[in-house]
Amino acid sequence: MELTFIGAAQVLIGLTLFVAGSVEAMFAFALVSAMFGGSAALQLPVLGNSSIPPIQFALLFVAMRLLVPGAGQMAAVGRALRANGWLVCFVIYGVAIAFIAPRLFAGQLEVTPLRGRVEARYVSTFAYVYAVRPLMQSPQNLTTAVYLVGTLIAGIASFVACGRERGRAMLVRTLAAVGIAHALTGFASVVIRGTPAEVVLAVFRNAAYAQLDQSYNGFVRMTGLLPEASTFANYGLVLFVFSFECWLRRIDPRWTGPAAALLATALALSTSSSAYAGLPAYGAIVAVRSLLFPGALPADRALWIGGALLALVSAGCAVMIWQPHFADSFADMIRHMTIEKSETLSAQQRRFWAWQGLHAFAESGGIGIGPGSFRSSSLATAVLGCTGVIGAVTLLLHILSAFSPLRHSTWAPIEDKALSTAAACSWAMIMGVAIGSIASPTCDPGTDFAIMSGAALALRRMQASAALTVPATSPATGPAPGPIAEPPVAAHDRPAPFLLAGAEAPRGFMLPEPLVLDSALELA
């Protein structure tokens, strides 16, 4: 085991926060560490040259801060475990099956390993695309199990930190700052490519992954501090959706607005298929949401979005007039990364990897062959193939619990800051799952997923607890009724929704807020 300079810096910061920092500060440290996705805090040569990324290493200090005797967080951790009960079940089953299933089904089916080549040389392109080997226990089963535990710790830490008084504000500002830094490092990776300054970013990309610096027809693919353009776009899309939803709901707009604008620009220029699939999909969701739910798109926000789209169209027209060759090349790049990519060898290989999950699910009788046993290209099929029915059901229930589709605040802005931030987290989580369903190589939903889902659960429960804590002398209830007088009827004013065209009668489908499932249904 080798400690890198990034890991050494994390040890210094982590121990300082462990001794003198708050839970919120320690969690912010983990959020910043997530930006270094192409880095390694620990190198593990004995485990097939694997590495531990900074976010997983930072979560070790977070766990120490929460679980050390005398920290006073055990009650909060217990609440977090109950709230994230379905995620706990998913991780426990995943870790167990990661060591049992590869031995149980060893040699019974052939799969593409998660890491490493099957052969040193391939006799043909066909052999390379469809390369497989018999299923066996591998170091990737262990590392994926460790990542799953890290995902659970991230969800618990997010719930505990965001459930505190300053947790919500810390989450919003830290993620906005991380989003701005992520976009700026992406721009820098393009501008300094091929110059001596490129070594500045290369120093941080020291993980045992394939660090890809690609280009297409002169367009440099944006990587930032991540291994490749696709991972840069996947992480950036989650940050963009969170920042945009917060800005849309007037949550710290001075931070979230610039973060959303910079991230949208970076994603548009990233040359990543994930970005070009995710941005239009999310735009369609916002458009449909604004049509079906009154006030989902406030008038001033609609004007800002319309102005940005108008500026984008004007800039595109100017480029086509003054630089037609550049415009043609850019359009060709977009077409290559979207429409034509489905016919490439890479697309054929990814379809084969995704199919492996369904094949493993069927061959294992719905049990799963263990996390880390094969490489996929879809989170959905990876979960089915690795963790079977139990993993798929528990993960789906956790997603539904965190997303809360029956809440009005999920679909339209409301005045309550906690519920609005929870909705932003839930939408970021959903978009992360959607992109992972077309790009993820493993069944681990990731720390980003756990952070967003844990924050959404914590903020909604915090608001529900505050709503139940009503003073006995509240003017809304009035004096207690006597033995003869009838009890007064309290009038509950429903807050008026944000409407694009004045305060007329609301149209469409509206749900009262809050709408919460009975606490007896919470997994104990």
N, C-alpha and C positions, 0 to 999 in steps of 0.2 A: 504494500500500500504506500503510495507516494502522495504527499501533501503538496499541492501546487501553490504558487504565490497568491492566487485568488482564494484558495482555501485558507491560507495563513492569514490573509486580511479578514476573512470571515470569522476565523477563530478569535481574533483580536476584538472585532466589533461585537460578535456574539457574546463573548464572556463579559465585555463591558456592560452590555444591555442586560445580561443575566444578573449581574450584581447590582446595577444602579438604574436600570431602565424599567419602564412600565410594560404591561402586556401589549398595549397599542404600539409602542415603539418597537418591540420585538417583532410584532406582526408586520409592521411597515418595513423592517429589515428584510423579512422574507419576501414581501411584495417586490422590493427593489431587486433582490437576488434573482427573481424569475426572469428578469430582462436578459440575463446572461445565459441564454439557452444553448449557445455554442461553446460554452466554457466548461472546464472541469475543476471541481474543488478537490477531488481525490481521484488518483489513477489507480486502477486495480489490475495490474498485469496478470495476476494469478487467475483471474476470472475472465479469461479470453480477451484481455486488453480492454476491459470495460472501464467506465468512469462514472463518478457520481457528480451530477450537475450541481451548481451552487444552490438552487432552490431546495433540493433534497437535503443538502448539508445544512442549510439555514433552518430547515424544519427540525433538525436535531436540537438546536438551541431553543427553538420555540417549544418543543416538547419538554425540555428541561425546565423552562420557565413556568410551564403550566403544571407540571407534575412533581416538582421538587417539594419535599415536606416543608411546610411553613409558608408556601406561596399563597395560600388562601384561595386557590382556584379549583379545588376538587369539586365543589358543588356546581360551579359553572361547567366544568368538564362533564359532569354527570348529565346536566341538562343538554349539553351538546351531543353526547352519545345517544340520548333518547331522541332528540330532534333529527339526528342523522342516522337513525336506526337502520333504514334500508341500505344506506351506504356501508354501514358497519357489517351487515350481513353479506353484502357483495364482496367486500374486501376479505372477510374471514373465509368465505368459501373459496375465493380466488387464490388466496395464499395456500390454503390446504390442498386444493386440487392441482396447484402448480408443482407440488412435489409428489403427489399420488398418481395423477393421470399419466404423465410420461412413462412411468414404470408399468402402470396397468395396461397401457396400450402400446408399449414399446414394440416396434417392428411390424405392427398391424396395418399401418398406413404410411404413405410417403408424403412429406410436406417440405415446403421451402423454409429453411431455418430463418429465424429472426435476424441473425447477424452472421456474416461470414459467407464465403463462397462454398458451393458444394464441391466443385472441382477446381483445380488450378487452371485448367484450360478446357474450353468447350469446343466440340467438334463442329458445331454449327450455331447459327443464331437461334434456331428453334430450341436447341439444347440449352442455351443460355436463358431464354425467356421462360421455359417450363422446367427449370432445374429443380429437382427434389432429392430428398434423401430419406431413409427410414426414420420414423419418429424415435427419439431417444432423449434421455435426460441431458440437459445442457446448462452451462452457466447462465444463460438468458432466462431460464426459469427462476433462478434465484434473484437476479437483478430486477426482473419484472415484478416479482413478489415484493421486493423492497420498494419499488416505485408505487405499488398499490398501497402499501402501508404509509408511504409519504403522502399519497393522495388523501387518505383518511385523516392523517394528522393535520393536513392543510384545511380540510373541512371543519374539523373540531376547533382549530385555532381561529379560523375565520368566524365561526359562530361565537366563540368566547370574546374575541376582540371587538366584533361589531355589536355585540350585546351590551357593551359598556357605554358610559355616557359620551365619551369622545370618540368612540369607535367609528361611527358613521362618517363623521367629518374627516377622520384620518384616512379611511378607505377611499373616499372620493378624491381628496387632494393627492394622496400618494399615487393612485392609479392614473390620475390626470398627468402628474409629473412624469411617471414612468412612460405613459403614452407619448408625451412630447419628446422625451429622450429616445424612445424607440424610433420615432419618425426621423429625428435628426441624425441618429446613427445610420439609419437606412439611406438618407440622402448622402451622408458622408461616404458610405461604402461605394456609392456610384461615382461621386466627384473625385475621390482620391485613388480610384482604381488605376493601377499602372504607374503610380508615383511613389517616391520614397515614403510618403506619409502613410501608405497602405499598411505598413508594419504596425502602426498604432492599434488598428482594429485586429490585425492578425494575432497580436499578443494575447488577446482575450479569447480567441477562437482556438483553444488548445484541447478541446475534448477529443475523445477517441472515436468521433464520428467522421464521415466523409465530408470534409469542409469544401463545398462546391462553390467555385467562383466562375459562373457561366455567363455567356452573352449570346445574343441572337441577332444577327445582321447588324452588329454595331451597338445594339441596346444592351447595356450592362444590367444584369439581373440584380435586384436589390436584396442584400442579405443582412446588413447591419451587424449585430453581434450573434446572429443565429447561424446554423450550419449551411442553410440553403434558402432560396427564395420562397419555397412553399412554407417552411416553418416560420419564416419572417412574416408572411402574409397571414398565416393561421393565428399567430399570437397577436398581430396587429389588428386583425378583424375583431377579436374579442374585446380588445381595448377600445377600438373605435365604437362598437355598439354600446359599450358601457358609457363612454364619454358622451356620445350623441344622445342616448336616452336621458342621461342626467341633464344635459343642456336643454333638451326638449321639455323636461319637467322642471326647469329652473332650479336645478341643484348646483350651486356654486358655478354659475355660468362663466365667470371670469377665468376659471381654470378649465372647465370641461369644454367650453366652446372652442378655444384655440387648440386644445388637444384633439378634439374631433376633426377640426379642419385640417390640421397637419397630418393626422393619421389617414384621412380620406385621400389626401393628395399622395401620400406615400404608397398607399395601396393601389391607387390608379396608375402609378408609375413603376410598380414593383415587378412587372412582367410575370406575375404568378397566376396560374390558372385558378388557384383557390381564391385569390382576390377578385378575379374577374367573374367568378361564379357567386361569391358571397355578397359582393356589393349590390349587384342587381337584385338578388334574392331578398336581401334585407330591405332594399328600396321598395320592392313590391309588397313586402309585409307592412311597411309603414303606410303605403298608399291604401291598401285594402283596409287596414286598421282605421285609418282616418275616415273612410267611407262608411264603415259599419258601426263605429262607436262615436257618439257625439263628443266633441271636445278633444278627441285624440290628437289632433294637430292644431294647437292654438294659432290664432291669426298672425301674430307677430313672428312666430317661428316659421309659419308657411311663407311669409314674405322673405325672410332670410334665406330659406331653402330655394325659393324661386329666384331670388337674386343670384345665388351661387350657381344655379343651373344656367341662368342667362349668361353669366360671366364665362362659364365653361364653354357654352355654345359659341359665344363671341370669340373666345380665344381659339377654339377649333377652326372657326371660319377664317380668322386672321392667319393661322398657320397654313391652311390650305391655299390661301391666296399668295402669301409671301414665300412659303417654303413647301411647295407641292410635293417635292421628292421626300421630304421628311414626313409629311402627312401620309403619303403612300406607304412608306416603310413602317410607320407606326401602326397603320391599319393592317398591314400584312402581319406584323408581330401579334396584334390582338387576335387576328384570325387563326394564326398558327397555334396560339396558346389556348384557344377555345374550340373552334369548330374542327380544325384539322388534327388536333391532338388525339381525338378519339380513334384515329386510324393509325397512330404510331405504334412502334414496338413497345414503347413504355406503357401505352394504354392497354395493349394486349396483355402485358405482363401484370399490370395492376388488376385487370379483370380476373386473371388466373389466381392471383393472390387472394382477392376477395372471395372467389368461388371456394377456395380452400376452407374457409370458415364454415360454409354450408356443408361441405363434404365431411369435415371433422365432426360437426354437430350430428350428422346422420350416422356416421360410423361409430361414434361413441354412445349412441342411444340417448342423446340429449344430456349427457353428463358433462361433456367438454373434455378436451385433451390437455388443459392446463395453460395458464398465462405464460407467454414466452416460448411456447412450443413451436409456433410457426409465424411466418410473416404474412400480414394481411395488408389491405389498402382501404379498409373500411372499419370504423369502430363498431358498427352494427354486426357485421359478420364475424369480426374478431371476438366480440363478446359471446356470440352464439357458439363459435367453435372452441373458444378457450374455457368458458365458464358454463356453457349449456343453458338449460331452462332456468335453473335457480339464479344464475348470474344475470341473465337477461331480464327476468321478472323483477328482481330486487333493484337493479339499476333503473329500470323504467319507472318503478314506483317512487324511487328517490327523485328522479327528474320531475315527475308530476307533482310531488310534494313541494319541491322548491319553486317550480314555475307557477303554481296556484292559478290554473286557468279560470277558476270560478270567481276570482276577485276582479272587481271593477278597476282597481288601481293598476292591475297588470296591463290593461288595454288603453287607459286614458289617464292623463295627468290629474292629480289631486293635490290638495294643499299640504297634506301630511308629508314631511320630509322623509321620515323613516320608510313609509310605504312606497314612496316614489323611488327612493334609492333601491329598495328591495326589488321593485319592478325592473329597474335598470339592470340589476345583477341577474335577474331571471332571464331577461332577453339576451344578455351577453352569454349566459350559460347555454341557452337554446341554440344560438348561432354557432357557438363552439362545438356543440354536439353535431350540428348539421354539417359543418365543414369536416369534422372528424369522421363522419360517416362516408366521406369520399376520399379521405386522405390518411387516416390513422393506421400505422402498422401494427399496433398492439391493442389489447383490450383495456388498457389503463386509460380512463377518461382524462386523467391529467390533473395537475394541481390547479390550473386555471379554472377548470370545471368545479373542483371542490371549493375553491375560494369563493366563487360566485354563488354557488348553491348554498354554502354555509352562511354567507352574508345575507342572502335572501331569507333564509329560514330565521336567522337571528333577528333581523330588523322587523319582520312581520310579527314575531312573537313578542318582541319588545313593545310594539305599538299595541298589541292586544292586551298585554299586561297593564300598560298605562291606561287603556280605556276602561279596564275593570276596576282600577283604583280610583274611585270617585268619592270625594269628601261627603260626609254625612249631612253637612249643612249646605250642600250645593243648591244654588237658586233654581236649578232646573227641576229639582224634586219637590221643593216647597216644604211646608211644615208637615209633620206626621199627621195623618187623619185621626180624628177622635172616634169615640165609640159609636157616634150617631152620624157624623158627617161622612159623606162618600169620599173615597180616595180621589184626589185630583188626577186628571188625565194630562200627562205630560206631552207637550207638543214637541216633536222631533223635527227640526228643520233639516232638510236634505240639502247639502251644498250644491249650488248651481254649477253645472258643468261648463267647461270652456267651450264656447261655440264660435264658429267662423263667421256667423252672420247674426250677431245680436242674441238677446235672451228670449228667443221664441221657444215654443214647446219642443222639448227634445225628441228627436227621431231616432229610430233604430232600437237596438237591443241594449239595455242597461241593467247592470246588476248592482244592488246596494253594496256599500262598503262599510265595514268588513263582512265578508262571508267566509266563515271559518268552519272547518269540519270539527265535530265534537272531539274534545280532548281525549275521550276514551279510545279513539281510533289511533292515537299516537302510539308508535311502537315502543313499548317499555323495555 
